């Protein structure tokens, strides 16, 4: 039997918690080490499966990897073995890791060729890679798909800067195209570019390496190609999804929690969305302090209509936190409509919450109305399975607030995105064990 978490809920927690480095930033930044033969030092790397798999993959390719401390590594991509991309090992490893698509841009830029197995990853509906491929094609790359082994071979011996209008503001797509364009000849303009903090971090790091990227933080990036990049040092932002998850956890369990070193100005609209649910939080230095609250009330819109919380590309609200908001709303006073626009089937975990006693109407695959219990009724513990990373943590929060024992199976899904989550929650006083 696979690992599971056993949780005895219904107890308030207390203490300080430090968010891990941002998973979604890590997958981009680590891929970018392939753009230079010089040494790169990267810190605040989260110790989670998806990231460790990518680091292992870099090592297999010939990158010299050294671990300086728990969260800091150096990478030196001086001798890359390009034959590795035709090997069975790469097919097996690359195919199981969605993040492996991110190495394609850097490889095309520096070596003029790459190979990609068909990617795997989350079950949250279709996640198309068209944006990546179309961008590379506009820069002059040619794709050959081999249906027998499910492999794409990409030839990019002569990448030329060009104007690219992205079909969607994909974060990974934008990052990948930026990494391909920094070493292309001439100027590339990317319009409808994603502008998440993670992407801004990548662009700033590339500029420190000698790239010429302007428009950082906007949806119009201009990249003047250079001939080579140098090494640099980089520190990851804290994971905003974890920060949001801990805010929700504190409210739902009536706990007094301080989240340390959150890089508040990079959180965008996130703190405000939790405030709309009635959650009190205050900034102390660069820490978020959440007092113990036995009650929080969802605001209504100015005209009195029901609050809607929907995801949107940055600087809108991130889809990764909608599952958390949905769970936290269960114990609020008032009602809220959660509208998950970007992914279908991410709301399907509400059936578990209904079993626990939540009042939720699932309108369709994209929308759910939560009718808050106002802590008049406690959720009850149940056995359940986690379908994807974010739902997993939402269920974990529900379980910590519930009366009695809950068991969550398939926790590999949670651990793809959250490091040592059980130890860190135990440090706050949570009754959670791994079985």
Steps between C-alpha positions, in 0.01 A plus 500: 500500500620850422556761769206676660450773760290435808368820656315565823342837440303765683792647694627857461867531400752761602844618397720609212543335162748577223371458144713289266651632178258534210453173310383669180796736500744216571407302188578803279812621679656153514444451128673833432832366635533327161539840329857549619815293543586703810414420861154594634420513874131467587352520850163453672434195278200303634575137591209343311461217248445699181802720570729217613410303187600796283831540687565127448416537131749789468766278659422220254552744212850581618440809713742506795270529804624575853279532807645768729222488763142378543364762257805618302665337200756593237456392138759500225374404154837501324488145359150402391458155349256556211476126422326455836181642344461197277542256791235285669592655836401844371175363356408351836608795716402783269155354435409477868584862569293783360778746584732328250338704221685799652843375394406526133533880463850515651619198299372645172662833578841362590534179295251547216315176574294321762273201552185476710306198612125541525450662842307367802407677826180620662149376431332839487368497149685562177816702532605572149859551397403669173609840632856374549518331159344788306744742661802285411371461143469876460863532607588254223501159670375196309314215673503135402256285695567128508169329586673163562694612806293811581802729456538848359838576343559871454752659266590863567840559341411855403265674743398851388331766711142577399163639615298244696142547618429216745165322467480489881707664773658171602762541774709199398446581132622857544800385707599239245475742207694768691780250568512404132496864388781634721763335277313535167621743233325836500208627705202299625180665619256292705151648540240352738798376699431365847625742766491291823766582762669168412543615143628839613753316716616295200537809279691691768734206546556469124583870485758452776647224280534747212164473320322815377135470600280807546134536599539270803176493701286596199335285233731632228856368521777612265807279479814599315697185423855472636773250406567352846394511865709492816445340840326674792339444840126486555262459795146368446196687626298332776212292363189722484276194482639375830457844653134508389451143626631595846275809517203274423616237749524759779147632438337160463655357817471821706877510544748778572773460238788714379623431146862614479680689219219505244637763254167678542526729197523191274170355630285730287128465566527184715478659849202712386305196380536338844396829659183488286418171672514694826841372609702745707868513419765759558845566364776515764828581330495241220299246703125445477339466844156335519327529838281216630148564364193309607295672232553651153236647272507510120455849362230566243551722198410867548153447351438211741536220246685177582879514494660318205863393515644400164848425371668707230849538356736705720450755648160331546445226758699181443298185418724302736339668801136462399476154659631652824252790487217255440589297810548805721159636393334187646532641854443866415178689563328570168517357149749521217513382139834342408561519123792290375548626144833359399473126568212260474464227764695682771184538706408133499649447845196673655329160532744423784414830668127421471567167675663700781185712539573807286216689331613533137307503175713387206340692214717358219867397451608862542276645771406420857290697749608467861245572772702575812433307822629791713667240728154399631562146375842335502609291203542129579811296422485246214731289282580657164743505209676807362445554125756779438755708693280797592188297580722284722597792720143630503385160629782510754375838627143365517624196695693715750183697570272194519377312808658156530738302283562546127721291275634644174638251246707571188705761688771472232285759323534739795872437531562589137434858610552538875821406682491312835146631550420257784810597704436869451135467607600292804726787604184715518330237720311304234419136574615351168687174446621318194378140474 
